[in-house]
Amino acid sequence: MITLSDIIGDTDRRWPRVEVTQDVWEFARTQLAERKWDLIAHWGEPGAVHLALREHGSGTTGILSLDASRGSFPSLGRDCLPARRLERAISDVVGLVPDEAPDTRPWLDHGRWTVRHPQGTPEQPAGPQRYEFLPVEGESLHQIPVGPVHAGIIEPGHFRFTCSGETVVRLEARLGYVHKGIEALIAGAPLEHAAKLAARTSGDTTVAYSTAFALAVETACAAEVPARALYLRAIMLELERIANHFGDVGAICNDAAFSLMLANCGVVREQVLRAAHAAFGHRLMMDRVIPGGVATDLAPTGQREIEKLLKKIRKAFPAIVALYEDTASLQDRTVRTGMLRHDLAMEFGAGGFIGRASGRSFDTRKVLPWAPYDTLSFETPLLQRGDVDARIRIRIAEIEQSCALLRQLLDTLPSGPILSEVVPRAAEGTAMVEGFRGDIFVWLRVNGDGSLARCHLRDPSWFQWPLLEAAIDGNIVADFPLCNKSFNCSYSGHDL
Amino acid sequence: MRKLLLKSIFGGPLTERAPAADKRALAELAEKVQATARRRLGRSLSIRQVDAGSCNGCELEIHALNNAFYDLERFGFHFVASPRHADVLLVTGPVTANMREALERTYAATPDPKWVVAVGGCALDGGLFAGSHGVVGGVSAVVPVDLHIPGCPPSPQDLLAGLLALMKRRLPRSRAAKPEDSGAR
């Protein structure tokens, strides 16, 4: 029995990267198909494809790289569903072709970019092509096209519903509308500029992206980060989680026409953002986490502001939870709606509240902890039913945990410097961080002059968007907003 | 629920006083006013928000305008679900190549008179994303822009000040729709 550690060899690095032969690559495909290994990320660069993996049981992690200088690589998507869209993206941005891939349609490239294969050998664009949605056959089916411009204040994406009466029999999403070319812009950019771009991969989870990017750079350059900076990062990350979860709980209930919840949650969310502004000088705490530490120290009144916030939450939260618990008409909409099966959550390695509401307990803070999470005590809530209700309840439980984490962090906040120098060296770094939505994976290669050679940012949404299509199956069209909001996948983080 | 409702009746409003209309925005608008085409706006403005490629940071703060602290609707602004119902397009993000056509169509579907407010640093000139293979540029590269609200992202206060500036000034009738509103599209 060959294990992942047999392939990557002895190492004390968390994400060692090894070049492998085609045979090993095929072996990895069988392990993914048998669900012995989880697909963490899959990306390409000219002449090579990379595959980040995690082995069940042992928890070994590592990256396999396969030479692809002939312009193609063996498709994993044949047996591994979560790899399919990643392969289509590799094909779009790098131009490497997955051999025998089951789905060869473009994904991020709509034929409108100034070049094809921007991260490979650039070619003239072919121009917009008609996008073929998967065929749907059956009597009396009708289609509803929605987007990319939606009715609410949300990001753009296209949803193609095929319905039988009121019931959705298939949903197919088409994404890529907000592709900004972040990875291509980062390639060649100086460190400081690259950090700003990474921070804007998905604005709602900017602290998590900045943290993951910073950790990857620090691993590459072997930089030591002051303890106080690590704590301040965690404080920001938990504030971000609380703000988003309150926003989500309110918005989900609002999509069930229960606006009272949105009004109450919206007030708390605003209070969190104001505390963040008072403590760190920016409501979303953008660009506060940088390689080497943090850009701004906690304001003199910052600690008191966050403590005041925690008091406010402690006062307001029970009433909000009770409002949800006591409103049967609301639960009538959320319970048993948008059910995501446990096996699908496992197969796709769904992170965050989506996985945890369907019995997948993965939490990067627990499984692959980074400082200071290795010394903090908290629980990862877990539910099995996988419906909208479970995704609300996971968020509620996570808010409680994050508040407890904030108290611990504030109580034990070390003093001292907040930033250390990052001396660039030509090396690679990898990091994974638990954002509010799930695990964010970052791999990058730094040049000796301090610029970035390459960077790959994998949003948790890559493994969550396809599951939304499964969860909506058999629900009525009118419940789509409810299901979609309970998933709250990132368009920008996915489209990059 | 009763407790929460009673609290909101007797607890007093959270809503805060409005900021003064943004002076810079007012000056920017004043330049645009043409004596021949002055037209007083009505008391209410319908806003259609369009994300043309943003990182979603601007959307979060636009959402916040509806919370109890800012309560945008008290000024007669409200967000509508279709460009057909809108007076103002509130556009965020650098315009991506993949969203360009959708933005053009949304603009064409908005009846005259109409105004375009570009929100955030990216919406001005593409911001950090300018020059990318996937980005066309700022909003004005695709549709005519009447007002720009800077910030990354602009705070709800900034947004409110900018929108109030739009409301307070006499505005020129927007240029003829370009591309032409195709109506039945």
Interface residues (C-beta under 8 A of the other chain):
Chain A: H110 R112 W113 T114 V115 P118 P122 P148 V149 A151 G152 I153 I154 E155 P156 G176 Y177 V178 H179 K180 G181 I182 A184 L185 H193 K196 L197 R200 T201 S202 G203 D204 T206 G247 L260 A263 N264 G266 V267 R269 E270 L273 R283 L284 M286 A319 L323 D326 T327 S490 Y491 S492 D495
Chain B: M1 K3 L4 L5 K7 S8 L14 Q49 V50 D51 A52 G53 S54 C55 N56 G57 C58 E59 L60 E61 I62 H63 A64 N66 N67 A68 F69 F79 A81 S82 P83 G93 P94 T96 A97 N98 M99 R100 E101 A102 T106 L128 F129 G131 S132 H133 G134 V135 C152 P153 S155
